[in-house]
Structures are given as C-alpha cells and as structure tokens.
Amino acid sequence: TLTSPASTGRRPTSVRSNALHQVPLQRSQLESAERARLQASPKYRDFQASRRRLPCWSRLNELLAAFDRSRVVLIAGETGCGKSTQVPQYLLDACPSARILVTQPRRIAA
C-alpha cells in the first residue's frame, strides 16, 4: 500500500528522499543499471529473477510515480515483499544521486 502522510494523518516514517525531485525518476535508468549488473556478473541473472518475483517489482511504476509526486512516501506491505531492501535499490538505480532514509517500526515483544 502506498500512501502519502497527509492522507493517513500519520507522521512520515518509512522512506524519504531529498534528491528525487531534482531529477525525474525513470524506469529506463533502472533497467540500464540492471543490464550493467548482468554484463558485469552472469551470476546476477538468478538474483535478478528472484528480485523480480517480489511483490514490490510488480508495483515498480506505481512506486516511481509516488516518489515523483512526493518527497515522503509510506510503504506498507507483507514481510519479505522488498519494501525495505529492494525499493531503496530501485530508487538508487532510477536516480543515483538520491539520498534515501529507510526506517522501520520497532517490534513490540510479547
């Protein structure tokens, strides 16, 4: 789920980038970074395939559009969907000059 802080009434705590609004995010830039990694390491193909099976890959265009619209985007998803590992990498691939902060809520012990 992608939401803006204003629509939830919550303080922004998930992902923030200061440089994203200086350069439009482009999926082509991300795809170019993926191709370069494949050329550098043929073993990357297996890793790339596993990355693309994560739920966040299927929402990539929506993610990039959300970051183009707002400096702060909250991302909620199931454990293991790639929200704290892959999404920042996608953003860095799409905009290498981006500065990104990822935070996670503390787990409450039972």
C-alpha positions as CSV (number, residue, x, y, z in Angstrom):
1,T,0.0,0.0,0.0
2,L,1.4,3.4,-0.9
3,T,0.1,6.4,0.9
4,S,1.0,10.0,1.5
5,P,1.4,11.2,5.1
6,A,-1.4,13.8,4.6
7,S,-3.9,11.1,3.7
8,T,-3.2,8.9,6.7
9,G,-2.8,11.6,9.4
10,R,0.5,9.9,10.5
11,R,3.9,11.3,10.6
12,P,6.1,10.2,7.7
13,T,8.5,7.4,8.9
14,S,9.1,4.9,6.1
15,V,11.0,6.3,3.1
16,R,12.3,9.8,2.4
17,S,14.5,11.2,-0.3
18,N,15.7,14.7,-0.8
19,A,17.2,14.4,-4.3
20,L,14.4,12.7,-6.1
21,H,12.6,15.9,-7.1
22,Q,15.7,17.3,-8.7
23,V,15.7,14.6,-11.4
24,P,12.6,12.7,-12.6
25,L,12.7,9.0,-11.9
26,Q,12.9,6.9,-14.9
27,R,12.4,3.2,-15.2
28,S,14.8,3.2,-18.2
29,Q,17.6,4.3,-15.9
30,L,16.8,1.4,-13.5
31,E,16.7,-1.1,-16.4
32,S,20.0,0.2,-17.6
33,A,21.5,-0.4,-14.2
34,E,20.1,-3.9,-14.2
35,R,21.7,-4.6,-17.7
36,A,25.0,-3.3,-16.5
37,R,24.9,-5.7,-13.5
38,L,24.1,-8.6,-15.8
39,Q,27.0,-7.8,-18.0
40,A,29.4,-7.5,-15.1
41,S,28.3,-10.7,-13.5
42,P,26.4,-13.5,-15.3
43,K,25.5,-14.9,-11.8
44,Y,23.4,-11.9,-11.2
45,R,20.7,-13.4,-13.5
46,D,19.5,-15.7,-10.7
47,F,19.4,-12.9,-8.2
48,Q,17.6,-10.6,-10.7
49,A,15.0,-13.3,-11.3
50,S,14.3,-13.6,-7.5
51,R,14.1,-9.8,-7.2
52,R,11.5,-9.6,-9.9
53,R,9.4,-12.2,-8.2
54,L,8.9,-10.0,-5.1
55,P,5.6,-8.1,-4.9
56,C,7.3,-4.7,-5.0
57,W,8.6,-5.3,-8.5
58,S,5.1,-5.6,-9.9
59,R,4.3,-2.2,-8.3
60,L,7.5,-0.5,-9.6
61,N,5.8,2.0,-11.9
62,E,3.5,3.0,-9.0
63,L,6.4,3.4,-6.7
64,L,8.4,5.6,-9.0
65,A,5.3,7.7,-9.7
66,A,4.7,8.1,-5.9
67,F,8.2,9.3,-5.4
68,D,7.9,11.7,-8.3
69,R,4.8,13.2,-6.6
70,S,6.1,13.4,-3.0
71,R,9.3,13.6,-1.1
72,V,7.9,11.3,1.5
73,V,6.1,8.0,0.8
74,L,4.9,5.5,3.3
75,I,5.1,1.9,2.1
76,A,3.2,-0.9,3.9
77,G,3.4,-4.5,2.8
78,E,3.8,-8.0,3.9
79,T,7.1,-9.2,5.4
80,G,9.5,-10.2,2.7
81,C,7.9,-8.1,-0.1
82,G,11.0,-6.0,-0.6
83,K,9.9,-2.7,0.9
84,S,13.0,-2.0,2.9
85,T,15.6,-3.7,0.7
86,Q,14.6,-3.6,-2.9
87,V,12.6,-0.3,-3.0
88,P,15.6,1.7,-1.9
89,Q,17.8,-0.1,-4.5
90,Y,15.2,0.6,-7.2
91,L,15.2,4.3,-6.3
92,L,19.0,4.5,-6.3
93,D,19.1,2.8,-9.7
94,A,16.5,5.2,-11.1
95,C,18.2,8.3,-9.5
96,P,21.8,7.6,-8.5
97,S,22.2,11.0,-6.8
98,A,19.2,10.3,-4.4
99,R,19.6,10.4,-0.7
100,I,17.3,7.9,0.9
101,L,16.4,7.2,4.5
102,V,14.5,4.0,5.3
103,T,13.1,3.5,8.8
104,Q,11.2,0.6,10.3
105,P,8.8,0.5,13.2
106,R,10.1,-1.2,16.4
107,R,8.8,-4.6,17.0
108,I,6.9,-5.0,20.3
109,A,7.9,-8.0,22.2
110,A,5.1,-10.2,23.6
